Amino acid sequence: MKRLASGLVILAALATGCGSEPPPSESAKAGDAPRQDAEPTLDASAPRAALSAQRKKPSAARSRARVVEVLPPGNRSAAKSEAATDGEKLPDRVLEQNKRLRREVDHLKALEAEQRRVELALGGGVGAFYDAPLQLGASGLGWPVSGSVVSPFGQRWGRLHAGVDIAAPAGTVIRASQDGGVAIAGPTGGYGNYVCVQHTTRLSTCYAHLSRFLTRKGAVVRQGQAIGLVGCTGHCFGDHLHFETRVDGQPVDPLGYL
């Protein structure tokens, strides 16, 4: 019986040892937190308004504004405005209009460059040997050619168009508007072949772009006498007569005298 009791005690001890947990390793000593593979979670504390604002933020491609450069006519960098920022060309009618405006500004610049020269020539006083009363009435001067006014006197984009352009075919006879002495007769820059007749010590008339001279400097002419032929010399883009009236050498509107 004693042997049986001691055997049971041994079996109980062995059973207790098999069911116990193994001793903790050195890596799991007291004070160390157990490792956990925590799953990622959405931060519930983030404001919903901020998330909503991020969703509504436009992309850079959609919010990109198209900018078109606007340049005044006659500007030499105007070619930059003839292409849109995305590489798209402007309509043909816009390109043609820009081209026409640049031609007109170049035309005015060419005539304007001769203004001082003309003023000095007329200021010399051809009327010293030919003078007559200054006539300001509508019938005081005769029309140099028969035709309609296609470009009036006045400012164009900051430049003065110093006369009126009268439509007339090439070769049309140009007649002196009034008796006077020829003060200028010769090529004059953008005016091309140019004639100025001084009617009094103050009043003169000038005729530009002639294809041919029918008078000379210093000649005395009568009203209606042929002094040249219509053409397109100098800076112009079509046959016509550029007609000016000048008082003391300064251009004034011819329609106030015709």
C-alpha positions as CSV (number, residue, x, y, z in Angstrom):
1,M,0.0,0.0,0.0
2,K,2.8,2.3,0.8
3,R,4.4,1.6,-2.6
4,L,1.0,2.4,-4.3
5,A,0.6,5.7,-2.5
6,S,4.1,6.9,-3.3
7,G,3.6,6.0,-7.0
8,L,0.4,8.1,-7.1
9,V,2.2,11.0,-5.6
10,I,4.9,10.8,-8.3
11,L,2.3,10.6,-11.1
12,A,0.5,13.7,-9.7
13,A,3.8,15.7,-9.6
14,L,4.5,14.7,-13.2
15,A,1.0,15.7,-14.3
16,T,1.4,19.1,-12.6
17,G,4.7,19.8,-14.3
18,C,3.4,19.0,-17.8
19,G,0.5,21.4,-17.6
20,S,2.4,24.5,-16.3
21,E,3.5,27.4,-18.6
22,P,7.1,27.7,-19.6
23,P,9.1,30.5,-17.9
24,P,9.1,33.8,-19.6
25,S,12.0,34.7,-21.9
26,E,14.4,37.5,-21.2
27,S,12.7,39.6,-24.0
28,A,9.4,39.4,-22.1
29,K,10.6,40.7,-18.7
30,A,8.4,42.7,-16.4
31,G,7.8,46.2,-17.7
32,D,8.0,45.4,-21.4
33,A,4.7,45.9,-23.3
34,P,3.6,43.0,-25.4
35,R,4.0,43.5,-29.2
36,Q,0.8,44.0,-31.1
37,D,0.3,44.2,-34.9
38,A,-2.4,46.9,-34.7
39,E,-4.6,47.3,-37.8
40,P,-4.7,50.9,-39.3
41,T,-7.8,52.8,-38.4
42,L,-9.3,56.1,-39.7
43,D,-8.7,59.0,-37.4
44,A,-12.2,59.8,-36.3
45,S,-11.0,63.1,-34.9
46,A,-10.3,64.6,-38.4
47,P,-12.9,67.3,-39.2
48,R,-15.3,66.3,-41.9
49,A,-15.2,69.9,-43.3
50,A,-11.4,69.5,-44.0
51,L,-12.0,66.2,-45.8
52,S,-14.9,67.7,-47.8
53,A,-12.7,70.7,-48.8
54,Q,-10.0,68.4,-50.1
55,R,-12.6,66.6,-52.3
56,K,-13.9,69.9,-53.7
57,K,-10.4,71.4,-54.5
58,P,-10.2,71.8,-58.3
59,S,-7.3,70.3,-60.1
60,A,-4.6,72.5,-61.6
61,A,-5.6,71.5,-65.1
62,R,-9.2,72.6,-64.6
63,S,-8.5,75.8,-62.8
64,R,-5.9,77.1,-65.3
65,A,-7.0,80.4,-66.8
66,R,-6.5,81.3,-70.4
67,V,-4.7,84.6,-70.9
68,V,-4.7,86.5,-74.2
69,E,-2.3,89.4,-74.7
70,V,-3.8,92.6,-76.2
71,L,-1.5,94.9,-78.1
72,P,-2.2,98.2,-79.8
73,P,-2.1,98.3,-83.6
74,G,1.3,99.0,-85.1
75,N,3.2,97.4,-82.3
76,R,6.0,95.3,-83.7
77,S,5.6,92.6,-81.1
78,A,1.9,92.3,-82.2
79,A,2.9,88.9,-83.8
80,K,2.9,87.5,-80.3
81,S,-0.8,88.2,-80.0
82,E,-1.5,86.2,-83.2
83,A,-1.2,82.9,-81.3
84,A,-3.4,81.9,-78.4
85,T,-1.7,80.7,-75.2
86,D,-2.6,77.1,-76.0
87,G,-1.1,77.2,-79.5
88,E,-4.4,78.0,-81.1
89,K,-4.3,80.6,-84.0
90,L,-6.6,83.6,-84.1
91,P,-9.4,83.7,-86.8
92,D,-8.2,84.7,-90.3
93,R,-10.4,87.9,-90.2
94,V,-8.7,89.0,-87.0
95,L,-5.2,88.4,-88.5
96,E,-6.2,90.3,-91.7
97,Q,-7.6,93.2,-89.7
98,N,-4.4,93.4,-87.6
99,K,-2.3,93.4,-90.7
100,R,-4.4,96.2,-92.3
101,L,-4.1,98.3,-89.1
102,R,-0.3,97.9,-89.0
103,R,-0.1,99.0,-92.7
104,E,-2.1,102.1,-91.9
105,V,0.0,103.0,-88.9
106,D,3.2,102.5,-90.9
107,H,1.7,104.8,-93.6
108,L,1.0,107.5,-91.1
109,K,4.5,107.2,-89.6
110,A,6.1,107.6,-93.1
111,L,4.1,110.8,-93.7
112,E,4.6,112.2,-90.3
113,A,8.4,111.9,-90.7
114,E,8.2,114.5,-93.4
115,Q,6.1,117.1,-91.5
116,R,9.0,119.3,-90.3
117,R,10.6,119.3,-93.7
118,V,7.4,120.5,-95.4
119,E,6.8,123.1,-92.7
120,L,10.3,124.6,-93.2
121,A,9.9,124.6,-97.0
122,L,6.6,126.4,-96.9
123,G,7.7,128.8,-94.1
124,G,10.2,130.2,-96.6
125,G,7.5,132.4,-98.0
126,V,7.0,131.6,-101.7
127,G,4.2,134.1,-101.3
128,A,6.8,136.8,-101.3
129,F,6.6,136.8,-105.1
130,Y,3.0,135.6,-105.3
131,D,0.3,136.7,-102.9
132,A,-3.5,136.8,-102.8
133,P,-6.2,137.3,-100.2
134,L,-6.7,134.3,-97.9
135,Q,-10.1,132.7,-98.8
136,L,-11.7,130.5,-96.1
137,G,-15.1,130.0,-97.7
138,A,-16.4,126.7,-98.8
139,S,-16.0,127.8,-102.5
140,G,-12.5,129.3,-101.9
141,L,-10.6,126.3,-103.2
142,G,-11.4,124.0,-106.1
143,W,-11.3,120.2,-105.7
144,P,-8.0,118.9,-107.2
145,V,-9.7,115.7,-108.5
146,S,-13.2,114.4,-108.7
147,G,-13.8,111.6,-106.3
148,S,-15.0,110.6,-102.8
149,V,-13.1,111.1,-99.6
150,V,-12.0,107.6,-98.5
151,S,-9.9,108.7,-95.5
152,P,-10.6,111.9,-93.6
153,F,-8.3,114.3,-91.8
154,G,-7.6,113.6,-88.1
155,Q,-5.9,111.5,-85.5
156,R,-5.2,107.8,-86.0
157,W,-3.9,105.8,-83.0
158,G,-1.9,108.8,-81.7
159,R,-0.7,110.0,-85.2
160,L,-2.1,112.8,-87.4
161,H,-3.4,112.0,-90.9
162,A,-2.5,115.4,-92.2
163,G,-4.9,115.5,-95.1
164,V,-7.8,113.7,-96.9
165,D,-7.4,110.8,-99.3
166,I,-9.5,111.2,-102.4
167,A,-10.3,108.1,-104.5
168,A,-9.1,108.4,-108.1
169,P,-7.6,106.0,-110.6
170,A,-4.0,106.2,-111.6
171,G,-3.3,108.8,-114.3
172,T,-6.1,111.1,-113.3
173,V,-5.1,114.8,-113.8
174,I,-4.5,116.7,-110.6
175,R,-5.4,120.4,-110.8
176,A,-4.3,123.3,-108.6
177,S,-7.0,124.3,-106.1
178,Q,-6.2,128.0,-106.5
179,D,-3.7,130.3,-108.1
180,G,-0.3,130.3,-106.5
181,G,3.5,129.6,-106.7
182,V,4.9,126.1,-106.5
183,A,7.0,125.8,-103.3
184,I,7.7,122.1,-103.4
185,A,7.9,119.7,-106.4
186,G,9.9,116.5,-105.9
187,P,10.2,113.2,-104.0
188,T,9.5,113.7,-100.3
189,G,9.9,110.5,-98.2
190,G,6.6,108.7,-97.5
191,Y,4.7,111.3,-99.6
192,G,6.3,110.1,-102.7
193,N,6.2,112.6,-105.5
194,Y,4.9,115.7,-103.8
195,V,3.7,119.1,-104.9
196,C,2.9,122.1,-102.6
197,V,1.4,125.3,-104.0
198,Q,1.5,128.4,-101.9
199,H,-1.6,130.6,-102.5
200,T,-0.9,133.4,-100.0
201,T,1.7,134.1,-97.4
202,R,-0.2,131.8,-95.1
203,L,-2.3,129.3,-97.1
204,S,-0.9,126.4,-99.1
205,T,-2.2,123.2,-100.7
206,C,-0.2,120.0,-101.1
207,Y,-0.7,116.9,-103.3
208,A,1.0,113.6,-102.6
209,H,1.7,110.2,-104.2
210,L,1.8,111.6,-107.8
211,S,2.8,109.2,-110.6
212,R,4.1,112.2,-112.6
213,F,4.9,115.9,-112.2
214,L,3.3,118.4,-114.6
215,T,4.9,121.4,-112.9
216,R,8.2,122.4,-111.3
217,K,9.4,124.3,-108.2
218,G,9.1,128.1,-108.6
219,A,6.4,127.9,-111.3
220,V,3.3,130.1,-111.1
221,V,0.1,128.2,-111.7
222,R,-3.5,129.1,-112.1
223,Q,-6.6,127.6,-110.5
224,G,-7.5,124.4,-112.4
225,Q,-4.1,124.1,-114.1
226,A,-2.7,120.5,-114.3
227,I,0.2,120.0,-111.9
228,G,0.5,116.2,-111.8
229,L,-1.1,112.8,-112.2
230,V,-2.6,110.5,-109.6
231,G,-0.4,107.5,-108.6
232,C,0.9,105.5,-105.7
233,T,4.5,106.6,-105.0
234,G,6.0,106.8,-101.6
235,H,4.3,104.9,-98.8
236,C,0.8,104.0,-100.0
237,F,-1.3,100.9,-100.7
238,G,-3.5,101.9,-103.7
239,D,-3.8,104.7,-106.2
240,H,-5.3,107.9,-104.7
241,L,-4.6,111.6,-104.1
242,H,-3.5,112.6,-100.6
243,F,-4.6,116.3,-100.5
244,E,-3.6,118.8,-97.7
245,T,-4.3,122.3,-96.8
246,R,-1.8,124.1,-94.6
247,V,-1.9,127.5,-92.8
248,D,1.6,128.8,-91.9
249,G,2.9,125.4,-92.8
250,Q,0.7,123.5,-90.3
251,P,-1.9,121.0,-91.7
252,V,-5.6,121.8,-91.2
253,D,-8.7,120.0,-92.4
254,P,-9.2,120.5,-96.1
255,L,-12.9,120.0,-95.9
256,G,-13.2,123.4,-94.2
257,Y,-11.9,125.0,-97.4
258,L,-13.5,122.9,-100.2
